[in-house]
């Protein structure tokens, strides 16, 4: 080597090393966006939830987790369903689109247009039916870069999946293109709550979705088969309180979710023993037992044990016991308000054209969060990001003639810094002081038999109050009677009939999305 060139080579090597070093130090880090604080919402629909039974059982201390929603959040037992229909499916769609069934408020194309409770055909979509695109909560959350999930126990939710999949979803025009498919995780176990919740728990613990819609069929199924005023209905409500406790466990035991998650809970419809036939519905929307439903908002910054109407100010008006149509100047809180409430809690804008958006005070419109570009992965819903989750829970309405203060403070103490969790686990769980250990969930037929005979045999379980930040799982006492003996106490063919109806009629539908594809 020429001695004269040696210093030059050393200098060039030094400069190249510096360039590489500083390039590594100052290169953009894709993980920075992923670690930014995010929000989470559970949007729950408990089909057939009646305020009258809910109110009574909370005051009796039999629903510790619903009591927690009262003591730690804003609530009303006097919300309303769609004024034009008491069918399940149009109200379920209203809760996801923020639109009434029909065009109302003198706003063109303000309705979602779906009027039937029949099982949709395999090619049906909301857009094809309405002859225009009907945006949903999944559109807004997905297009702003958040992860979405839908967990259901009713086959009719295939209509929602089909409406917002790769083939039928709208283009993403917000910043980075996240694709046409608006639902990242879709789980549907028809009439099998235990298996749906098993998948929900596993997925949320592994990679939580920011917007998570969850639907429970149990109360509506039992109400239709055994009667809305039956003891079986009341005990099924206690059973669902345990699953609500499971959701509280998921939130409190996850460092990402704890303190960053909201729950919005309402219902698609309540239930009535009165057979009312209305021209549009087939189910009377003028029956107070059908149109009166509960509505809860729980999460960070929400005042505790506050009347939701009072919290929302003049934007809404408590209707008392009256039926209120869409011509009223001031509207009551409706189950369809839950859609935009959930998005606003996430810091997102409301759905364009969605007229059911009267909860701006109660839900607190937060500034729209900046959309972050997340790397595309093969299993997009499994990508874990520290995003606060708000849970929107929707339930079926129950009658509560007039709003009265709920003395629930005795049922569940209001927490100071860390909330105390009261949990009754509906499936077989092993109790532990630090975590909940899941055993195999009951088989659908076994679960059906338990629910069928619960009115005669299942003792009501009482939850234990755990120390701060301790999660306690309480295993229910085994049924006192055998299935054979319990069948005698149920209506003719009750156990077998209910088992047949609750057993999944098809293989569970589970979808995990792959990388978004560009549509030609």
Secondary structure, 3 states (H helix, E strand, C coil): CCHHHHHHHHHHHHHHHHHHHHHHHHCCCCHHHHCCCEEEEEEEEECCCCHHHHHHHHHCCCCHHHHHHHHHEEEEEEEECCCCCCCHHHHHHHHHHCCCCCCCCCCCCCCCCCCCCCCCCCCCCHHHHHCCCCCCHHHHHHHCCCCEEEEECCHHHHHHHHHCCCCCCCCCCCCCCCCCCCCCEEEECCCCHHHHHHHHHHHHHHHCCCEEEEEECHHHHHHHHHCCCCHHHHHHHHHHHHHHHHHHHHHHCCCCCCCCEEEEEECCCCCCCCCCCCCCCCCCCCCHHHHEEEEEEECCCCCCCEEHHHHHHHHCCCCCCCCCCCCCCCCCCEHHHHHHHHHHHCCCCCCCCCCCCCCHHHHCCCCCCCCCCCCCCCCHHHCCCCEEEEEEEECCCCCCCCCCCCCCCCCCCCCCCCCCCCCCECCCEECCCCCCEECCCCCHHHHHHHHHHHHHHCCCCCCCCCCCCCCCCCECCCCCCCHHHHHHHCCCCHHHHHHHHHCCCCCCEEEECCCCCCCC
